[in-house]
Structures are given as C-alpha cells and as structure tokens.
Amino acid sequence: MTVNEESKHGKLAKFLSATFYAFCSFLIIVINKSILTEYKFPSFMFLGIGQIFPLPLLYVGNHVTGLGGTKKLSLPMFTVLRKFTILLTMIMESRILKKTFAPPLVCSVLTIVLGALIAASSDLSFNAEGYTFVLLNDVFTAASGVYTKKKLGMEGLGKYGVLFYNAFIIIIPTVLASAYTGDLRKALTYEGWLSFTFILYFLLSCVMGFILMYSIILCSYYNTALTTTVVGAIKNAGVMYIGMFVGGDYIFSWPNFIGLNICISAGLVYSYITLSSAETNTKPAEEKITVHITESNLQKT
C-alpha cells in the first residue's frame, strides 16, 4: 500500500469512527429519555447496569450521572449543560496530555460557556439535582475521554483491552450501589415490565450502551480525545432541537432559547475550528513522509 493510500485509509477511518460515535450518542440519548420520562422508569441506575452487563463501559460514574441528568432535566438543558465537557476536556488535555490551543478555539469555548450560563439563568424548569448530575457527568466524561486516549497509547492494551479493563472494574460496585440505594428494588417491582414496547426500548438502550462505548473507544483510537468531544458537540445541536418536543418537560422562554442557540452556535464554530486545525496539522506530516520516501528512492537510483 502506498503512502497516499494509507493516508486516505486513515482519514476514512477517522471520519467513519467519528460519524458512528455521533449516531450512537444521539440515538441512545433519545431512547434513554423515552424510558426515564415517558415510561417513568424509576431507576436510572438499574438502566445503567443494563448497559454495563455483560457489555463494557468506561466508568460507572459517567453513565449513572448521565442517566440521572437525562431523567431530571429537559433534553435542551441537558444538552447545553453537557457543553461544559468541552471546557473540562480542554483543561485536562492541556494539563495531562500537555496540549496547547489556539486563541480562536479558546474564545469559542468561552462563548459556549456564556450561552450555557444565559440559558441556565432563565431555565423555568430548574432542577438542582439534575444540574448536579449533569455537571458531575461533564467531569466524568472529560476525564474518561482523556484517560481513554492515554491508555490507548499503552503498548499491549488496545481498544478491546480498554473495554474489558473498565467493565471488569465497574460492574460489581454498580450492582452493589444500586442495591444499597433501593434502585434495584424499584426497578424489579416496576409495573412496566409487562409492556412489550417498554421491554423493547429497555433492551435497545442496553444494546446501545455497549455500541456507544465501543464507538467512543473507536473514535478515540483513530482521533484525539478533543475530536471525540467535538463530534459530541455537533451531535448535540440535533438533540437540543428534537428535545424541545421529546419528553414533554421543556418550558419555553426567550432568554433560555437565545442562550441555548448561543451555546449551540458557538459549539459548531468550535467544532469547525478544531477539525480545520487538525486537518492543517496532518498535512505537513504527510508531505514530509512523501518527500522523505522520494529522496530515499532518488538516493537508491
């Protein structure tokens, strides 16, 4: 395989892995929202266990807090508050992975935060517990992305090793925590288990839990942790607008709506800047490889 073919193959793998992750992330949020809000399933922790066993996830904290936030908040507010993950990822990458970021990128992130604050300040359906869940979820998600990228660089671990490693650690504590808090009992006595539609949604959520985590690992493997976060930000634009109609718990107000749109718009600008800079940074490396191979061939002749 030539250098150009390898380069095209690498770009295709990056694009497909990112697209796969965006689709899975979008679908599982809508499914989880239907289960927890429309069907009023009482235990988001039990739903998290369903997505863990027997299939792996990175961190129990990430999914338990994410599902808790999904239950307590409307999808638009959930989506906007999840934007803080971008800021946290940027901070963690700069500290842990020693990365630097261009001023336009930093400005777009600050605009995202501004939009989120405007939306939150006029949220008529404010829920303190839901806000706490989502902000904790932001921390877990950012740490998960950076940590995953770091571990994927370790020799001998690989994509599947990371999946198994995390599943092995979190499954038992999650079950014990669910039993201790009473969530397990609530889930087992839930009347909706007699509904075929609910069971179908629940099983679909469990399967999507695994597929989502695999897509995140795949996207992180072929891309950077920040790119994975960016893809999530792009996906969130669709989730926010659909969320105004799904779940039935979004209360409209103009300040909140304007804040949501500022946050989403800044997120898209941020995504464009990040992906454009990533493309620019890869070109010189590819050109150097091509020049080096050409010079080697000339020396041989």
BAFI-3210 file (N, C-alpha, C; in Angstrom, 3 decimals, decimal comma, padded with zeros to 6 digits):
// residues 301
n [1|2|3|4|5|6|7|8|9|10|11|12|13|14|15|16|17|18|19|20|21|22|23|24|25|26|27|28|29|30|31|32|33|34|35|36|37|38|39|40|41|42|43|44|45|46|47|48|49|50|51|52|53|54|55|56|57|58|59|60|61|62|63|64|65|66|67|68|69|70|71|72|73|74|75|76|77|78|79|80|81|82|83|84|85|86|87|88|89|90|91|92|93|94|95|96|97|98|99|100|101|102|103|104|105|106|107|108|109|110|111|112|113|114|115|116|117|118|119|120|121|122|123|124|125|126|127|128|129|130|131|132|133|134|135|136|137|138|139|140|141|142|143|144|145|146|147|148|149|150|151|152|153|154|155|156|157|158|159|160|161|162|163|164|165|166|167|168|169|170|171|172|173|174|175|176|177|178|179|180|181|182|183|184|185|186|187|188|189|190|191|192|193|194|195|196|197|198|199|200|201|202|203|204|205|206|207|208|209|210|211|212|213|214|215|216|217|218|219|220|221|222|223|224|225|226|227|228|229|230|231|232|233|234|235|236|237|238|239|240|241|242|243|244|245|246|247|248|249|250|251|252|253|254|255|256|257|258|259|260|261|262|263|264|265|266|267|268|269|270|271|272|273|274|275|276|277|278|279|280|281|282|283|284|285|286|287|288|289|290|291|292|293|294|295|296|297|298|299|300|301]
n.u [000,850|000,613|001,916|000,043|-002,317|-002,445|-002,768|-005,274|-006,839|-006,537|-007,748|-010,366|-011,035|-010,958|-013,044|-015,315|-015,371|-015,840|-018,341|-019,909|-019,800|-021,154|-023,751|-024,537|-024,398|-026,334|-028,684|-028,943|-029,405|-031,961|-033,464|-033,020|-034,198|-036,881|-037,442|-036,950|-038,510|-041,002|-041,961|-041,603|-039,723|-038,403|-035,696|-032,732|-030,219|-030,391|-030,949|-028,509|-026,941|-027,975|-026,904|-024,322|-023,844|-023,878|-021,914|-019,271|-018,439|-016,859|-016,711|-018,560|-019,539|-019,773|-021,976|-024,058|-024,462|-024,999|-027,391|-028,974|-029,098|-030,413|-032,916|-033,811|-033,730|-034,811|-034,263|-033,074|-031,824|-030,220|-028,514|-027,196|-025,883|-024,148|-022,231|-020,193|-018,391|-016,607|-014,989|-013,825|-012,499|-010,621|-009,082|-008,096|-006,683|-004,673|-003,304|-002,772|-002,135|-000,493|-001,166|-001,622|-003,736|-005,274|-005,993|-008,559|-009,982|-010,148|-011,692|-014,125|-014,903|-015,298|-017,480|-019,373|-019,682|-020,725|-023,199|-024,406|-024,631|-026,400|-028,694|-029,147|-029,658|-032,196|-033,798|-036,813|-037,619|-035,929|-033,848|-032,212|-030,966|-030,793|-029,087|-026,757|-026,185|-025,632|-023,442|-021,550|-021,413|-020,217|-017,614|-016,841|-017,055|-015,180|-012,814|-012,884|-012,575|-009,983|-008,441|-008,937|-007,767|-005,134|-004,623|-005,029|-002,735|-000,932|001,254|000,173|-002,359|-004,670|-007,819|-009,858|-008,846|-009,030|-011,813|-012,523|-011,042|-012,221|-014,869|-014,558|-013,797|-015,966|-018,503|-019,341|-019,259|-021,267|-023,654|-023,860|-024,123|-026,553|-028,281|-027,967|-028,961|-031,609|-032,561|-032,460|-034,513|-036,759|-036,615|-037,002|-039,602|-041,083|-043,953|-044,096|-042,762|-044,411|-045,123|-044,688|-043,620|-042,134|-040,197|-038,887|-037,770|-036,094|-034,272|-033,154|-031,884|-029,971|-028,384|-027,520|-026,009|-023,633|-022,784|-022,462|-020,322|-018,315|-018,131|-017,149|-014,624|-013,523|-013,581|-011,878|-009,581|-008,846|-008,831|-008,277|-008,818|-010,099|-011,262|-013,192|-014,836|-015,659|-017,186|-019,304|-020,343|-021,278|-023,282|-025,024|-026,445|-028,598|-029,882|-030,711|-032,750|-034,622|-035,181|-036,876|-039,341|-039,468|-040,107|-041,508|-040,965|-039,768|-039,728|-040,587|-038,861|-037,894|-035,291|-034,004|-034,138|-032,623|-030,134|-029,610|-029,280|-027,064|-025,129|-025,132|-024,476|-021,917|-020,683|-020,697|-019,037|-016,700|-016,284|-015,783|-013,412|-011,671|-011,606|-010,681|-008,141|-006,983|-006,879|-005,120|-002,812|-002,136|-001,404|001,282|002,849|002,211|003,193|005,892|006,535|006,100|008,017|010,338|010,343|010,539|013,075|014,650|014,272|015,476|018,103|018,752|018,693]
n.v [-001,189|002,226|005,434|007,486|006,021|004,856|007,144|008,084|005,950|006,156|008,663|008,076|006,141|007,703|009,517|007,821|006,507|008,665|009,551|007,287|007,233|009,671|009,135|006,945|008,096|010,098|008,578|006,947|008,799|009,824|007,459|006,731|008,938|008,582|006,181|006,897|009,188|009,316|006,670|006,613|005,115|004,010|003,783|005,010|004,109|001,330|001,057|001,886|-000,263|-002,245|-001,459|-001,940|-004,653|-007,702|-006,249|-003,899|-000,675|002,523|004,119|003,854|006,090|007,989|007,117|006,686|009,245|010,605|009,401|010,024|012,818|012,969|012,047|013,982|016,485|018,606|017,770|019,886|021,562|019,673|019,053|021,523|021,985|019,886|020,881|021,957|019,981|020,231|022,436|021,370|019,137|020,387|021,701|019,495|018,114|019,944|019,923|017,182|015,820|017,682|019,608|022,435|025,252|027,185|030,753|031,503|029,135|028,939|031,217|030,496|028,437|029,811|031,337|029,342|028,582|030,993|031,115|028,845|029,626|031,796|030,476|028,751|030,562|031,430|029,231|027,816|025,403|024,612|022,311|021,352|018,944|017,625|019,384|019,055|016,346|016,421|018,192|016,794|014,628|015,816|016,174|013,485|012,551|014,111|013,376|010,680|010,639|011,764|010,064|007,599|008,006|008,252|005,718|004,135|004,545|002,950|000,221|-002,951|-002,861|-001,732|-001,329|-003,220|-004,182|-001,961|-001,720|-004,172|-003,929|-001,724|-002,624|-004,816|-003,646|-001,974|-003,268|-004,837|-002,948|-001,198|-002,708|-003,275|-000,681|000,066|-001,753|-000,990|001,653|001,250|001,386|-000,899|-002,515|-000,919|-000,968|-003,689|-004,091|-002,582|-001,752|-001,586|-003,665|-005,465|-004,460|-004,772|-002,906|-001,208|-003,023|-003,563|-001,041|-000,840|-002,991|-002,182|000,137|-000,976|-002,472|-000,389|000,950|-000,523|-000,406|002,348|002,852|001,363|002,734|005,179|004,429|003,578|005,935|007,526|006,072|006,373|009,101|012,247|012,881|015,296|015,675|013,668|014,718|017,011|015,962|014,985|017,431|018,521|016,689|017,274|019,515|018,678|017,078|018,956|020,554|018,608|017,685|019,579|018,738|016,097|014,162|016,109|017,964|020,399|023,848|026,699|029,785|033,052|034,170|031,818|030,246|031,801|031,715|028,984|028,758|030,409|028,930|026,492|027,431|028,514|026,156|024,783|026,439|026,140|023,410|023,453|024,997|023,359|020,915|021,900|022,873|020,489|019,132|020,795|020,440|017,799|017,697|018,775|016,737|014,520|015,380|015,547|012,863|011,872|013,329|012,410|009,690|009,938|011,145|009,103|007,125|008,387|008,484|005,798|005,205]
n.w [000,000|-000,894|000,307|-000,044|-000,286|002,237|003,740|002,849|003,683|006,451|006,970|006,181|008,080|010,403|009,886|009,570|012,073|013,773|012,830|013,340|016,141|016,707|015,746|017,377|019,929|019,745|019,315|021,635|023,674|023,085|023,279|025,993|027,236|026,595|027,975|030,688|031,151|029,597|029,938|032,615|034,125|037,158|038,022|037,209|037,680|037,564|034,889|033,919|034,791|033,186|030,775|031,194|031,947|030,127|028,956|028,234|029,723|030,137|032,639|035,609|036,896|034,873|033,294|035,136|036,298|033,932|033,037|035,231|034,997|032,539|033,251|035,047|033,798|031,042|027,594|025,977|027,981|029,244|027,140|026,702|029,172|029,086|027,482|028,948|029,159|027,060|027,778|030,116|029,047|027,432|029,381|030,837|028,834|028,309|030,712|031,329|028,883|027,837|025,837|023,627|022,807|020,230|020,250|018,947|019,338|022,106|022,607|021,381|023,059|025,471|024,688|024,367|027,043|028,031|026,652|027,756|030,431|030,211|029,287|031,461|033,503|033,011|033,102|033,354|034,291|036,305|038,009|040,747|041,500|039,044|037,636|039,154|038,659|035,865|035,670|037,151|035,465|033,269|034,214|034,593|031,947|030,514|031,851|031,267|028,450|028,046|029,624|028,379|025,846|026,649|027,739|025,502|024,156|025,404|025,203|024,162|025,315|023,853|021,908|022,664|025,017|026,697|026,893|028,195|030,544|031,893|032,177|033,840|036,217|037,031|037,162|039,466|041,736|040,801|040,773|043,518|044,576|043,448|044,695|047,371|047,480|046,940|044,415|042,842|043,830|043,231|040,460|039,865|040,745|039,067|037,214|034,489|033,223|032,098|029,711|026,326|024,539|026,228|027,183|024,822|024,268|026,516|026,199|023,809|024,626|026,343|024,567|022,937|024,790|024,983|022,279|021,964|023,741|022,548|020,153|021,070|022,045|019,634|018,133|019,699|019,389|016,704|016,485|018,258|021,811|022,093|019,577|019,647|021,630|020,288|018,168|019,637|020,442|018,034|017,394|019,469|018,709|017,106|019,012|020,901|019,631|018,861|021,368|022,440|021,843|022,570|025,409|026,834|028,888|028,563|029,108|027,484|027,072|026,050|026,788|027,673|025,336|023,561|024,855|024,629|021,844|021,399|022,720|021,257|018,671|019,106|019,804|017,379|015,856|017,294|016,813|014,060|013,932|015,385|013,904|011,474|012,124|012,890|010,463|009,070|010,559|010,007|007,372|006,803|007,964|006,422|003,965|004,532|004,916|002,348|000,878|002,114|001,408|-001,343|-001,602|-000,610|-002,542|-004,709|-003,871|-003,878|-006,578]
ca.u [000,000|001,410|001,716|-001,227|-003,417|-002,504|-003,295|-006,707|-007,454|-006,552|-008,765|-011,678|-011,267|-011,256|-014,374|-016,345|-015,432|-016,471|-019,754|-020,511|-019,965|-022,188|-025,055|-024,841|-024,609|-027,629|-029,779|-029,109|-029,978|-033,400|-034,042|-032,996|-035,173|-038,207|-037,576|-036,937|-039,525|-042,311|-042,378|-041,416|-038,957|-037,966|-034,291|-031,747|-029,040|-030,629|-030,784|-027,058|-026,455|-028,375|-025,989|-022,977|-023,725|-022,494|-021,098|-018,471|-018,435|-015,646|-016,855|-019,932|-019,932|-020,145|-023,302|-025,069|-024,763|-025,614|-028,780|-029,662|-029,370|-031,421|-034,207|-034,216|-033,732|-035,269|-033,143|-032,308|-030,952|-029,238|-027,548|-026,396|-025,000|-023,105|-021,194|-019,066|-017,425|-015,586|-014,059|-013,086|-011,595|-009,523|-008,222|-007,422|-005,703|-003,530|-002,555|-002,351|-001,509|000,415|-001,544|-001,906|-004,897|-005,243|-006,915|-009,942|-010,601|-010,451|-012,806|-015,366|-015,271|-015,839|-018,808|-020,213|-019,968|-021,606|-024,539|-024,938|-024,990|-027,617|-029,804|-029,388|-030,181|-033,624|-034,409|-038,038|-037,793|-034,675|-033,834|-030,863|-030,405|-030,454|-027,891|-025,625|-025,893|-025,038|-022,116|-020,676|-021,256|-019,228|-016,294|-016,561|-016,888|-013,890|-011,750|-012,954|-012,001|-008,534|-007,861|-009,020|-006,748|-003,842|-004,491|-004,945|-001,352|-000,098|001,548|-000,422|-003,710|-005,539|-009,229|-010,639|-008,288|-009,613|-013,205|-012,568|-010,453|-013,211|-016,035|-014,180|-013,701|-017,144|-019,769|-019,727|-019,646|-022,511|-024,749|-023,936|-024,643|-027,966|-028,994|-027,892|-029,814|-033,004|-032,901|-032,641|-035,858|-037,717|-036,568|-037,561|-041,048|-041,692|-045,097|-043,945|-042,134|-045,437|-045,323|-043,747|-042,943|-041,118|-039,113|-038,137|-036,969|-035,077|-033,252|-032,477|-030,992|-028,847|-027,513|-026,907|-024,998|-022,379|-022,372|-021,978|-018,993|-017,383|-017,937|-016,284|-013,280|-013,091|-013,337|-010,688|-008,443|-008,434|-008,772|-007,877|-009,909|-010,816|-012,095|-014,332|-015,705|-016,202|-018,243|-020,437|-020,907|-022,031|-024,478|-025,914|-027,305|-029,828|-030,540|-031,349|-033,996|-035,563|-035,535|-037,969|-040,595|-039,397|-040,048|-042,593|-040,627|-039,086|-040,570|-040,003|-038,756|-036,995|-033,881|-033,481|-033,988|-031,487|-028,934|-029,395|-028,781|-025,684|-024,287|-025,034|-023,750|-020,506|-020,193|-020,438|-017,838|-015,602|-016,054|-015,179|-012,027|-010,883|-011,413|-009,861|-006,758|-006,486|-006,586|-003,921|-001,654|-001,778|-000,870|002,746|003,438|002,055|004,085|007,250|006,701|006,200|009,312|011,376|010,356|011,030|014,515|015,268|014,270|016,463|019,424|018,963|018,920]
ca.v [000,000|003,439|006,414|008,176|005,110|004,742|008,407|008,096|004,944|006,715|009,715|007,428|005,510|008,781|010,060|006,820|006,274|009,845|009,525|006,171|007,682|010,706|008,490|006,147|009,002|010,749|007,622|006,449|009,859|009,850|006,232|006,840|009,947|007,959|005,200|007,516|010,237|008,932|005,436|006,849|004,043|004,650|003,604|005,269|003,313|-000,012|001,171|001,909|-001,641|-002,965|-001,092|-002,429|-006,109|-008,151|-005,499|-002,951|000,781|003,056|004,457|003,829|007,458|008,679|006,746|006,879|010,672|010,984|008,947|010,819|014,113|012,774|011,874|015,157|017,712|018,547|017,494|021,085|021,980|018,613|019,205|022,731|021,800|018,942|021,630|022,219|018,905|020,731|023,238|020,481|018,337|021,265|021,913|018,238|017,807|020,842|019,543|015,781|015,469|018,790|020,201|023,869|025,557|028,497|031,736|031,395|027,962|029,309|032,173|029,771|027,697|030,788|031,699|028,205|028,703|032,150|030,708|027,901|030,390|032,565|029,521|028,234|031,630|031,621|027,901|027,788|024,053|024,363|021,179|021,364|017,598|017,363|020,172|018,405|015,120|016,713|018,780|015,682|013,846|016,528|015,856|012,086|012,387|014,709|012,509|009,416|010,813|011,964|008,841|006,564|008,294|007,971|004,277|003,532|004,664|001,974|-000,966|-004,216|-002,738|-001,690|-000,957|-004,215|-004,250|-000,857|-002,089|-005,232|-003,404|-000,890|-003,435|-005,685|-002,849|-001,232|-003,975|-005,225|-001,770|-000,620|-003,545|-003,075|000,667|000,044|-002,485|-000,227|002,842|000,865|001,469|-002,247|-002,963|-000,148|-001,431|-005,037|-004,045|-001,660|-002,381|-001,523|-004,869|-006,213|-003,796|-005,226|-001,731|-000,768|-004,022|-003,344|000,165|-001,124|-003,829|-001,356|001,012|-001,786|-002,775|000,856|001,304|-001,143|000,115|003,706|002,841|000,875|003,814|006,174|003,866|003,566|007,322|007,972|005,319|006,931|010,551|012,733|012,976|016,535|015,439|012,896|015,670|017,894|015,210|015,006|018,777|018,655|015,869|017,888|020,501|017,965|016,622|020,087|020,954|017,488|017,592|020,500|018,038|014,760|014,165|016,941|018,694|021,647|025,039|027,710|031,214|033,641|034,200|030,453|029,815|032,543|031,142|027,669|028,929|030,928|027,810|025,558|028,090|028,560|024,780|024,446|027,194|025,435|022,162|023,780|025,418|022,203|019,978|022,565|022,898|019,113|018,826|021,555|019,861|016,495|017,845|018,847|015,442|013,645|015,861|015,173|011,429|011,695|013,862|011,527|008,472|010,322|011,348|007,785|006,441|009,033|008,068|004,428|005,179]
ca.w [000,000|-000,988|001,376|-000,301|000,022|003,696|004,247|002,566|004,552|007,802|007,018|006,114|009,386|011,337|009,575|009,847|013,517|014,371|012,438|014,071|017,519|016,754|015,561|018,574|021,050|019,523|019,439|022,996|024,499|022,809|023,843|027,456|027,638|026,493|029,055|032,014|031,288|029,073|030,607|034,062|034,756|038,408|038,402|036,163|037,996|037,040|033,436|033,700|034,948|031,972|029,698|031,566|031,991|030,312|027,997|028,990|029,628|030,759|034,039|036,111|037,221|033,647|032,824|036,175|036,363|032,659|033,054|036,245|034,399|031,496|033,912|035,807|033,006|029,656|026,695|025,620|029,075|029,409|026,051|026,910|030,320|028,687|026,761|029,842|028,931|026,136|028,570|031,011|028,220|027,030|030,558|031,165|027,793|028,466|031,911|031,328|027,614|027,504|024,558|023,616|021,969|019,594|020,841|018,464|019,943|023,494|022,555|021,074|024,264|026,419|024,188|024,723|028,477|028,181|026,222|028,746|031,630|029,893|029,244|032,810|034,362|032,724|032,976|034,156|034,846|037,031|038,931|041,323|041,443|037,651|037,323|039,818|037,908|034,558|035,851|037,516|034,245|032,451|034,759|034,290|030,502|030,135|032,377|030,537|027,119|028,134|030,188|027,343|024,839|027,250|027,883|024,170|023,722|026,099|024,406|024,582|025,855|022,679|022,043|023,390|026,360|027,460|027,159|029,195|031,771|032,565|032,532|034,951|037,436|037,468|037,194|040,827|042,527|040,310|041,269|044,969|044,816|043,087|045,749|048,619|047,389|046,735|042,990|042,304|044,216|042,442|039,069|039,767|041,009|038,108|036,532|033,035|032,675|031,361|028,425|025,296|023,985|027,179|027,185|023,579|024,483|027,527|025,578|022,808|025,381|026,834|023,426|022,503|025,774|024,555|020,972|022,176|024,339|021,539|019,178|021,712|022,027|018,233|017,731|020,417|018,863|015,419|016,586|019,578|022,788|021,817|018,396|020,111|022,312|019,259|017,477|020,551|020,419|016,782|017,567|020,445|018,057|016,764|020,241|021,576|018,980|018,978|022,777|022,764|021,583|023,165|026,869|027,339|030,105|028,250|029,250|026,600|027,396|025,068|027,248|027,679|023,949|022,995|025,459|024,010|020,484|021,501|023,115|020,140|017,575|019,492|019,744|015,976|015,472|017,961|016,093|012,761|014,163|015,828|012,798|010,454|012,603|012,866|009,066|008,724|011,238|009,451|006,020|006,741|008,297|005,259|002,919|004,926|004,660|000,900|000,462|002,626|000,592|-002,680|-001,513|-000,420|-003,839|-005,581|-003,428|-004,308|-008,028]
c.u [000,889|001,080|000,380|-002,421|-003,583|-003,109|-004,808|-007,450|-007,571|-007,620|-010,170|-012,028|-011,631|-012,679|-015,474|-016,491|-016,113|-017,968|-020,515|-020,774|-021,092|-023,586|-025,463|-025,165|-025,962|-028,782|-030,008|-029,691|-031,493|-034,091|-034,107|-034,020|-036,580|-038,446|-037,777|-038,047|-040,904|-042,843|-042,212|-040,747|-038,251|-036,468|-033,347|-030,475|-029,182|-030,488|-029,305|-026,443|-026,788|-027,445|-024,563|-022,880|-024,488|-021,518|-020,468|-018,744|-017,186|-015,819|-018,321|-020,414|-020,422|-021,593|-024,392|-025,453|-025,420|-027,073|-029,596|-030,022|-030,434|-032,819|-034,723|-034,388|-034,361|-034,058|-032,387|-031,352|-029,873|-028,122|-026,622|-025,420|-023,883|-021,978|-019,989|-018,009|-016,286|-014,533|-013,192|-012,091|-010,377|-008,543|-007,420|-006,378|-004,469|-002,666|-001,962|-001,591|-000,600|000,112|-001,790|-003,024|-004,822|-006,261|-008,347|-010,695|-011,020|-011,644|-014,132|-015,841|-015,881|-017,235|-019,816|-020,639|-020,930|-023,046|-025,192|-025,394|-026,263|-028,837|-030,171|-030,026|-031,672|-034,334|-035,604|-038,286|-036,559|-034,832|-032,410|-030,201|-029,967|-029,203|-026,645|-025,200|-025,145|-023,644|-021,104|-020,395|-020,240|-017,808|-015,903|-016,278|-015,542|-012,738|-011,697|-012,295|-010,488|-007,845|-007,842|-007,936|-005,359|-003,605|-004,375|-003,522|-000,422|000,065|000,860|-001,842|-004,742|-006,985|-009,980|-010,127|-008,865|-011,061|-013,305|-012,097|-011,479|-014,428|-015,743|-014,198|-015,066|-018,404|-020,225|-020,083|-020,969|-023,717|-024,940|-024,526|-026,134|-028,801|-029,056|-028,847|-031,289|-033,446|-033,189|-034,046|-036,921|-037,792|-037,255|-039,072|-041,784|-042,777|-044,942|-043,280|-043,125|-045,709|-044,253|-042,951|-041,832|-039,928|-038,234|-037,226|-035,812|-033,930|-032,448|-031,481|-029,758|-027,855|-026,784|-025,850|-023,643|-021,869|-021,824|-020,562|-017,946|-017,083|-017,035|-014,831|-012,703|-012,728|-012,074|-009,430|-007,912|-008,277|-008,228|-009,086|-010,753|-011,722|-013,348|-015,340|-016,386|-017,353|-019,500|-021,127|-021,752|-023,348|-025,507|-026,834|-028,642|-030,607|-031,311|-032,701|-035,045|-036,067|-036,631|-039,330|-040,642|-039,285|-041,118|-042,256|-039,828|-040,077|-039,903|-039,978|-037,716|-035,547|-033,237|-033,199|-032,796|-030,175|-028,588|-028,762|-027,378|-024,730|-024,066|-024,224|-022,253|-019,887|-019,868|-019,203|-016,594|-015,247|-015,352|-013,708|-011,149|-010,580|-010,551|-008,397|-006,149|-006,086|-005,301|-002,667|-001,210|-001,121|000,657|003,413|003,371|003,019|005,534|007,520|006,918|007,563|010,436|011,488|010,914|012,544|015,248|015,349|015,300|017,886|019,759|019,301|020,222]
c.v [001,244|004,383|007,134|007,306|004,937|005,993|008,484|007,111|005,466|007,782|009,122|006,792|006,558|009,299|009,084|006,558|007,441|009,880|008,442|006,565|008,707|010,094|007,717|007,028|009,693|009,789|007,196|007,518|009,913|008,628|006,308|007,842|009,370|006,988|005,884|008,540|009,789|007,658|005,512|005,664|004,611|004,632|003,829|004,457|001,893|-000,024|001,202|000,532|-002,454|-002,685|-001,562|-003,932|-006,751|-007,408|-004,287|-001,478|001,302|003,275|004,428|005,247|008,213|008,394|006,925|008,349|011,163|010,604|009,709|012,193|014,039|012,674|013,183|016,419|017,502|018,342|018,757|021,534|020,940|018,769|020,391|022,551|020,800|019,637|021,938|021,118|019,382|021,529|022,351|019,606|019,146|021,473|020,654|017,866|018,698|020,441|018,136|015,410|016,578|019,399|021,692|024,137|026,988|029,432|031,666|030,216|028,259|030,258|031,470|028,984|028,632|031,243|030,594|028,300|029,859|031,790|029,771|028,625|031,204|031,651|029,031|029,284|031,862|030,289|027,801|026,428|023,639|023,226|021,034|020,000|017,248|018,108|019,525|017,164|015,434|017,301|017,731|014,804|014,479|016,187|014,431|011,883|012,920|013,822|011,193|009,531|010,931|010,694|007,715|006,758|007,969|006,472|003,573|003,615|003,674|000,714|-002,193|-004,103|-002,715|-001,365|-001,924|-004,397|-003,169|-001,167|-003,112|-004,717|-002,599|-001,675|-004,275|-004,925|-002,377|-002,053|-004,300|-004,016|-001,154|-001,391|-003,335|-001,704|000,737|-000,651|-001,669|000,965|002,512|000,927|000,098|-002,768|-002,228|-000,658|-002,792|-005,058|-003,093|-002,366|-002,440|-002,733|-005,725|-005,609|-004,228|-004,054|-001,247|-001,721|-003,841|-002,125|-000,113|-001,950|-003,045|-000,412|000,256|-002,095|-001,519|001,329|000,739|-000,541|001,532|003,692|002,342|001,972|004,910|005,708|003,923|004,971|007,860|007,303|005,960|008,453|010,950|012,748|014,213|016,386|014,655|013,802|016,600|017,220|015,180|016,358|019,007|017,895|016,536|018,940|019,873|017,539|017,760|020,428|019,843|017,374|018,550|019,840|016,651|014,887|015,017|017,755|019,965|022,799|026,176|029,082|031,793|033,733|032,820|029,973|030,502|031,984|029,790|027,814|029,525|029,783|026,839|026,148|028,144|027,174|024,352|025,183|026,528|024,148|022,403|024,152|024,228|021,256|020,581|022,578|021,506|018,706|019,522|020,939|018,538|016,619|017,937|017,514|014,498|014,044|015,473|013,712|011,179|012,157|012,937|010,259|008,771|010,476|010,020|007,039|007,049|008,625|006,657|004,332|005,914]
c.w [000,000|000,167|001,208|000,045|001,529|004,314|004,043|003,466|005,985|007,962|007,002|007,455|010,433|011,141|009,959|011,349|014,225|014,070|013,199|015,525|017,639|016,653|016,813|019,767|020,948|019,825|020,886|023,923|024,327|023,418|025,367|027,962|027,600|027,647|030,403|032,225|030,827|029,742|032,131|034,763|035,977|038,677|037,225|036,409|037,460|035,517|033,080|033,818|033,710|030,817|029,991|031,407|030,842|029,420|028,678|028,728|030,342|032,252|034,448|036,414|036,011|033,274|033,866|036,282|035,075|032,601|034,088|035,715|033,320|032,095|034,494|034,974|031,637|028,764|026,269|026,724|029,356|028,382|026,283|028,074|030,013|027,925|027,638|029,733|028,035|026,897|029,461|030,239|027,804|028,189|030,870|030,121|027,927|029,652|031,803|030,055|027,073|026,134|024,723|022,614|021,469|020,245|020,291|019,090|021,375|023,541|022,289|022,293|025,303|025,995|024,488|026,185|028,735|027,800|027,216|030,008|031,407|029,915|030,643|033,704|034,162|032,497|033,911|034,784|035,649|038,032|039,459|041,240|040,027|037,219|037,919|039,066|036,621|034,697|036,306|036,297|033,306|032,906|034,402|032,800|030,040|030,593|031,618|029,175|027,138|028,627|029,146|026,291|025,370|027,344|026,534|023,619|024,395|025,265|024,994|025,093|024,733|022,988|022,940|024,819|027,254|027,822|028,283|030,553|032,561|033,004|033,770|036,274|037,934|037,682|038,622|041,690|042,093|040,816|042,770|045,306|044,513|044,155|047,036|048,608|047,196|045,291|042,398|042,608|043,398|041,005|038,919|039,984|040,063|037,302|035,019|032,411|031,897|029,987|027,438|024,736|024,907|027,188|025,949|023,705|025,442|026,934|024,545|023,483|025,870|025,720|022,970|023,502|025,400|023,244|021,107|022,728|023,345|020,520|019,748|021,699|020,614|017,770|018,409|019,880|017,578|015,458|017,959|020,506|022,521|020,601|018,771|020,815|021,316|018,516|018,334|020,552|019,163|016,871|018,468|019,852|017,683|017,986|020,896|020,959|019,031|020,414|023,208|022,584|022,201|024,678|027,511|028,577|029,833|028,327|028,491|027,267|026,452|025,548|027,239|026,258|023,288|023,543|024,866|022,631|020,454|021,782|021,958|018,996|017,873|019,457|018,321|015,453|016,046|017,213|014,765|012,925|014,510|014,679|011,700|010,857|012,599|011,458|008,627|009,320|010,644|008,082|005,972|007,026|007,112|004,142|003,226|004,645|003,175|000,391|000,892|001,783|-000,794|-002,654|-001,349|-001,730|-004,779|-005,200|-003,874|-005,783|-008,369]
res [m|t|v|n|e|e|s|k|h|g|k|l|a|k|f|l|s|a|t|f|y|a|f|c|s|f|l|i|i|v|i|n|k|s|i|l|t|e|y|k|f|p|s|f|m|f|l|g|i|g|q|i|f|p|l|p|l|l|y|v|g|n|h|v|t|g|l|g|g|t|k|k|l|s|l|p|m|f|t|v|l|r|k|f|t|i|l|l|t|m|i|m|e|s|r|i|l|k|k|t|f|a|p|p|l|v|c|s|v|l|t|i|v|l|g|a|l|i|a|a|s|s|d|l|s|f|n|a|e|g|y|t|f|v|l|l|n|d|v|f|t|a|a|s|g|v|y|t|k|k|k|l|g|m|e|g|l|g|k|y|g|v|l|f|y|n|a|f|i|i|i|i|p|t|v|l|a|s|a|y|t|g|d|l|r|k|a|l|t|y|e|g|w|l|s|f|t|f|i|l|y|f|l|l|s|c|v|m|g|f|i|l|m|y|s|i|i|l|c|s|y|y|n|t|a|l|t|t|t|v|v|g|a|i|k|n|a|g|v|m|y|i|g|m|f|v|g|g|d|y|i|f|s|w|p|n|f|i|g|l|n|i|c|i|s|a|g|l|v|y|s|y|i|t|l|s|s|a|e|t|n|t|k|p|a|e|e|k|i|t|v|h|i|t|e|s|n|l|q|k|t]
***
